[in-house]
C-alpha cells in the first residue's frame, strides 16, 4: 500500500467514525451518570487488583517482594489521584448500580481529604518498598489498607 493510500484510508475511517458519532443522539443525563459510575468503579477495580497481592504479602500468604510492592504502590498512588475527578459528576439523583453513599456529595471536602490520605499512604509505601526494608514495607501496606477502609466506612454502602 502506498503511503498516500494509507493516509487516505485513515482519513476516510476518521470521517466515517465522526459522522457516525454525529448521527447519534447526545447521551441522556442518565447515560452520563451511568458512564460516570462505570469510570469510578473501574478506578476502584484496578485499585483492588493492585492491593490484593500487597494484602497477601502482609498476611504472609505470598513471599515478600519489595520490587512488586513498589510497582503496586506507584499504581495505587496514580489511581488514588483519580478519585476526586471521578466523583465530580453528582450521580445522586440517578438510580444505577452503585455503592457510593449520597453523603459523598454533602461532604466533598472530607471525601477528597480521604482520597488525599490514600495518596500519602501510597507514597509512604513506595518509599518503604524502595528501601527494601521488609518490616517497614509491611507496616506501610497496613497504612494503605487503613486509608481504603477509612473511606469505605464513611462513604461506601456495606455489602
Ligand atoms: C476516598 C474514598 C475511597 C478510598 C480512599 C478508597 N475507596 Fe474503594 N470505594 C469507594 C467508594 C465510594 C466505592 C463505591 C463506588 C461505586 O459503587 O460507585 C468504592 C468501591 C470500591 C471497590 C468496588 C468496585 C466496584 O466495581 O464496585 C473496590 C474493589 C474498592 N473500592 C477498593 C479500594 C481499595 C483497595 C482502596 C485502597 C487502596 C480503596 N478502595 C480506597 C471509596 C473509596
Boltz pocket constraint, residues with backbone or C-beta under 6 A from the ligand:
constraints:
  - pocket:
      binder: B
      contacts: [[A, 37], [A, 40], [A, 41], [A, 42], [A, 44], [A, 45], [A, 47], [A, 48], [A, 51], [A, 76], [A, 83], [A, 97], [A, 98], [A, 99], [A, 100], [A, 101], [A, 111], [A, 112], [A, 114], [A, 115], [A, 118], [A, 144], [A, 145], [A, 147], [A, 148], [A, 149], [A, 151], [A, 152], [A, 155], [A, 156]]
      max_distance: 6.0
